[in-house]
């Protein structure tokens, strides 16, 4: 009889342990797995491969604020400038594909740099997956008011009549502002001189009259256009910008197909789970309507759409800019 007690006690413990294991494997497992798989359940890092205060940074902060409120977790901007956007882009390429490191990127790092830089160790089109396009930001051809041209026709006539006397600025060799002006000069048959700058210095010299024209992103110059300090001649998009509806496109002035500008959107490391991509895509698309008026006022046209649409667009942009970069002879190394 004395031996029965330990035996009974052992069985009770064994039954209790088995029950606990079964509960963990059955009823208890579902809530735990659900909790672990919920996304996002911690802060999300959003890399911007350029300095704070630029167009990429401004758009990223506006959209991620809305995403934070909707998804209940902080979306924290992490500026990693350098290398024409390559440093921040490569950081995200090497990051875990878990949805907690994303990048808001633009035309340069995604569609230009592969051709411009000769020794890149990654392929952004293969190593990142598209999430959603945030906005299209056309370039606008602006001239210093001392240039006697108020229309595209007058600008072309003046440029042709004054070969190598019109200097255009850019934010650097191989940037959208450089290649846009290069494309235009080729299309209109004018001889112009490129003066590359670092960042905002080009705009400073344009306002001072030390250079005569440039293609600039609309957000960077829209206040100067409204103040009469710069004159807008044409925009580089295929259709007119909602921010400057009275300014014609280069294409409608007789240069069919002319399209050059900046665009911005979310990308994630290759291998990021499809449900995470879908949730992020929906979150941005849901945020854009409330930001539309602000974005248009500041010079950006909201886009949105599916990951597939953004991926197709990015590939088309790469194919276009590859030809232009090679034709221009531009190289960053």
Secondary structure, DSSP 8 states (H G I E B T S, - for coil): -HHHHHHHHHHHHHHHHHHHHHHHHTHHHHHHHHHHH-S-SS-EEEEESS-TTSHHHHHHHHHHHHHHHHHSS-EEEEE---GGGHHHHHHHHTS-SSSSEEEEEEHIIIIIHHHH-S--SS-HHHHEEEEEEEEEEEEEEEEETTSS-SSHHHHHHHHHHSTT--EEEESSTTSHHHHHHHHHHHHHT---EEEE-STTHHHHHHHHTSS-EEEEEHHHHHHHHHTTSEEEEEESSSS--SSSTTS-BTGGGT-TT---EEEEEEEEETT--HHHHHHHHHHHHHHHHHHHHHHHHHT-EE----HHHHHHHHHHHHHHHHHHHHHHT----
